[in-house]
Amino acid sequence: MAIDFDLINKSILSSYKSIITDWIPGGNFEGDQYVVCSPFREDKNPGSFKINTSTGVYKDFNDAAVSGADPINLYAMLNGLSQGDAAKELAEKYSTGQALTPSPKKDIKIWKTISPVPKDAPAPPKTHIRREGKTWVERKINSYYPYHDVAGNLIGYTCRIVFANDRKDILPLTYCTDGTEKAWRFKSFNRPRPIYGLDALANNLQAQVLVVEGEKCKDAATKILKEYFESIVPIAWIGGGKGAKYINWNPLKGRKVIFWPDADSQTKGGKRLSFVDQPGPSTMIQIYNLIKSEISGGRLISPPHEWTNGKDIADLKGWDAEKVLRFISENIITFESISQKPSADKIVKSAPFQCLGYNSYQGNVTYYYLPVGTRKVTALSPGNHSKMSLLSIAPVQYYEREYSKSSGADFMAAANDCMRQNEAIGIYDPLRVRGRGAWFDAGRTVLHLGDRLIVDGETCKVDEIKSHYIYEAEIPTELSSDFMADEMEDKESRVVLDICKLLSWEHNIHAALFAGWLMLAPICGAIDWRPHIWLTGESSTGKSWTLENVVAPILGNTMLSPMSNSTEAGVRQLLKNDAFPIKFDEIETEDREAAVRVQRIIELARQSSNNKSGAIIKGTITGRALTYCVRSCFLFSSVNPQIKQQADESRIKMLNLVKRDDYISGSKFDKLSKMVIDTLTNDYCRRFRARAIKLIPTIRSNAEIFSRVVSKSLRSRRGGDQIGTLLAGAYNIKNSNTVKESLALEYVESIDWDNDSIGQPKSDQDRLVELILQQLIKTNGNNTEAIGSLLRKAGRDPVDNFGAEALRIQVEHDRQESRHFLRKYGITTITDRERGSYDIGFADNHSQLMGLLQETPWRNGYKNILIRYDGAYKKTAVYADKMRSQSVCIPYKNIFPQDIDEDQDYIY
């Protein structure tokens, strides 16, 4: 077949601008020049490869051998074809068939990829032939990287070719057919292209994903981490940054993903580019933005500044898995921490303040500044950019120097520049602001003391740290700069766990969870998931003693203790941007107003749990929005916990203390009291908090491991976050190392979770009955009592148990009185003689009972939920004022199984 090369080239050139972006995506046009990274080597510097879309001339300025004069030549080099085959494909592809003169001897071959590769396919070629200048050169293939599908079937390779000058090519190699022949061709995978490591990913569905740059890095990571594939699986992709959008990222859906870029150190104008402007991080950010809505979380590794020249995991000679995992945990940062990059084109020159951006609330725009003088974020509405407001962020000398006019300073021009600068920067992110407390910042441990910072043990001024985050100045804490000086060894720290074990817990595991919270509370700003606890138990179980003698000294002045009648707004304003734990003692709900107040505080705790939660935005009468970012671990304490929402159950762990005589006045309590007095001195508790701060990177790593293990064992992601993080805190009380996943799994599976009701989420009916039993109702005068307590009195009493007549009369009085109060709320105790059971009846659609459930999802439909309870049935029962009502009845023994003595009869 005769080929008219000139006609094909002219046809392609007529539409070359739209065609070339398909051949080599990711470039930019500068007039007729298409500027892009070289497709023939690992190039991360756009501009070294250019194509003239008018003439077809192309050139790689870093490789003199890579150049050509027309589209056919470029297409041939891109696809590993001869000039003739390239011309034929282009003629067919772009309908320039008139350039081909039919010949009976040859047909046009359109090669299509076969996937997976047949078992009988021949071995791949050992060399690659391509044109360099006017000659064809055969090059040896140094490495093959096999790509597999989810079933492990081969679907092709990428081939690595290394030159003497360290230049290298990475080429795709797939098995193809033209309809008659089958052969290996240097042709790319079909789009969307596969992930490298897809088979391992498919075999470890619960593992995190480690995304690295290039197949060589992925293979190195696989070799190191292979025994940890249940926890973390490395992958790579083909095509670099410009090819990322063509990859099938769907297998990462719902996974936690860690991105490890090469440690590039490119420069511009003699200065090293910032981390986010380096090619590796920039590419990883691009991929994260492509898939962030599909994955469950993404983190980025920020290699140490001293790493240069593209250093990656393949360069880590002698590193084992534990060292690599420790390196990851110590150098991991959030994408949010680098999401705000100030504009390079500064409008405001040499200002003694920093423009932070702008935001709006209900259409009202606010501009944000960080003055050097106050080191406090200042918010100004457009109308507030007056002379006095501008003087609040900079002295008058600045404006007179930069905006001088005959009568002084031109504050109108200054206000205009300030607002335009904020608009150029973009949306202000309140999550960047950090107050006092412990934080984790790009792999560094930061303790904010108000007027100074301790960064990885070194003290500096608040404005001296180089960070994406904004550390506001605040009233200094009482801590000294040598707070972190003293070490606390594992053996000494373990005493806290021993103390917790001596408390009178309902379940043994509660001791570890409580101790874990004590370890995490001082570093609540530095962890990703902040678990909360609710200390509960009837009177005289030691709740108040524990708070006063254990919690208070250990947390010291890092803990805020608002009064139990405080409001959610008051707590927010007290915290501001500080990361301090919060304790609420005796947080009861005597009436509906109190219940609403408590519920709003619980919602505040819910918002504080997760770093992904956004800021709380509150409007003001001035139209300016106020933002709050709560980063606290909460401790609630009461006789009757008030957790009504399932979302709160997964964030607030109930820890139950029970009444035991030997704990109140016996030898165990004496031992506990002596240990507390002897151990929890001011100095000991200070060093315990310092230990927690020093171990922040390790605790963060262990929280990931324990959360993953608990999630897998209990089949609950949210339970893993909550319980796993608490267990990580407990582990690092007695160990300063990173836990091995096998050890964590062994420990988690040794716990009897069924007794603690963590393993499976509670049903709606169980949660509803628990909630009803916790409600306080009025009894005599202004007294209140829990429904559960009244029901126990109403159904407690075989007469034979009470020998004294006076006691029998009192018990009978209490029984009748309890039934009287309960009936007013649509609850009664009844005897079903046909069933031979003693039961509790709940009236359908009772207004008082609905009132108790006012702030819950079950207010109007509680009867439909109660009927699902084990043993529940329908029956008519008598309530207050002898009113009869259709009811849902539940056997007493099903609600209070611990109260039943099978050898005795009850009074009905």
C-alpha angles and dihedrals in degrees: 000000000000115000127208099212094179093054092049092049092049091049092051093045091055089067100019096127093061094038100048094059088061092051095046112013126193102052135116133229121240101184106298091343118098106207117198144139113282111266091205099067142018095285122169098169113086110212100049091093122052136176125196103220092197099053102020093234113146133182140180104216092201095050117044091193091064108077139106145170109231145029094257091057092049093047090050092053093046093053103032093245135140117253091254095049090046092052091049093051091048093048090051096041097048098034097247091138092143086073090067123075109207115249125185091215102065139030128203111262116218107188119211126189120252113213126219100026110247117250091239095054114127122249114280118262119273096216141039124219120209139157119257110185106315098337134074115235128198113216129191118241108232101190139014122208111197119214118207135188124235091277092053096254117147113250100171147297144259113221127213119212117186123199129207091254090056091255111138139192126210111201131180117236121194136170109248144179133206092199096274108032129048123206145146110267132184089240127134126252119267115269129289085047122217128255117248105242096027094140094056089045091054092050094053105048096167097049127108116244124239111201113201133176113262139352093273091060092045092053091048091050091048092054092052100039102034094114089053098053091119086065107030132011123191122221138172136191139220126249105034120236096333092051098047094093090057095057124103100238094170093108087067092060112131093004131122107243130200117196118208112190125191113264096250119183105188119160137211123197089357093303126107112249118245119264095259092048094055113103096243099051091038090056093047091050088051092053092045090053089051095054108021093106091057103043125073094232142341133209133181128217113227106202117217114277091243091063108097145164097043097305109182142165091285088064095056100104115194096007117141129203096267092052092048092048091048090050090052093050092048096048103037121119135176122255087230089064091063099032094099113067115173118234115265091220103077116200096182108064125209092343121174087226137055123236109226102184135256140278138181139218120199090342097311112123121215127189122211131214138177109210118205090222100057101020086213124123108251122201121204128181117217091260091051095063089103126139094267093045092050089049088058090067101036138015121258091250090067093055093043090053099044101030104029124164134164094274097043128276126000099229092175091061090045092051091049093051092047094052093044091050091052090049090051090053093051136214115006113233112210090195087076092069116094129186130184123326137062121316141175114228122182092321094320127114110229125189111192111206096178100254097035144018133231106211114188088333096313120111120225140157119275093251096045098076117097104222146133087235125082114231107200122209114247142168106299118254120232092255118113126227090252090059091118096044101096122070124220114208122220093251093055094045093052091072089079090060090047090053091050091051091057093060117101100258125175089220126027093228089064089073092061093044092050092048090047090055091052089055094047099043096075090052099040093130092056101054127078098222120039112199119202128207134209114207108207142165139124123284117299096023093116103258096135092040090053093050093047100041104030112021099038098052095041095052096034117174092346088080125080117211111192119188114267091249094055119126130235090247090053092052092049093050092046092052100039102165097333120122102221129142116248128216124199113188124193093005097173130161109226094165142009093270091055091046091055091048092050092047091055091052089050089052088052089054089049091054090049095055101081134044088217091066111105127231121285108248120202125183124224133206088253090061092246117127121230117210129204128188110195115200103168137129108227128213117194125187129189145124091247115038114212105209106145105160125071088221089063094049089063091052103038117056117209112225111189126207116196133202114258122163096221090057094053103044107355138090096282093059091046089053091047094049093049092048091050094048094045096044113030098070121150091257094049093049092047091054091045090057090045089053091054091051094048091050095051095115091047094046090050090052092047091048088058091049097045092043091053092047095046091046090053095044097044096031090231124116094192092045088052092054093049103038096030093056092049091050090050089056091049092048093053092051088072101021129046096195135086110269120240111241092231090056092048091050092049091052095046093049091050091063121095096230094170091072090053097046093232100115098072128021114256118256120247091250093053091048092047094051091046090051094049091050090053096053117111117223131184118264122164118000109321094338121121132197135185117259090232091056092049091049091053090053090048094053104026108092137092101176094221089068092069115068099177114078093216091054091047090053092049092050091049090049092051090048094052093042092050091051089050094055093043094052090060087064096046096262126118143159117239141177119234101196093182090059093035090229140127108226145180118233126207114196118233115249095354111173096217093048090047088052091057088053094044096121096041133087090246102060096115101024106039094123090061090055097043092055088065091062116113109277095003119153139167123260141149113252138177121249136170118337089014091286113160119217140174106256145186108235125200125187111255091227091058091058099036105026091157090062096058122102106187092203095061136066126230129225108248 
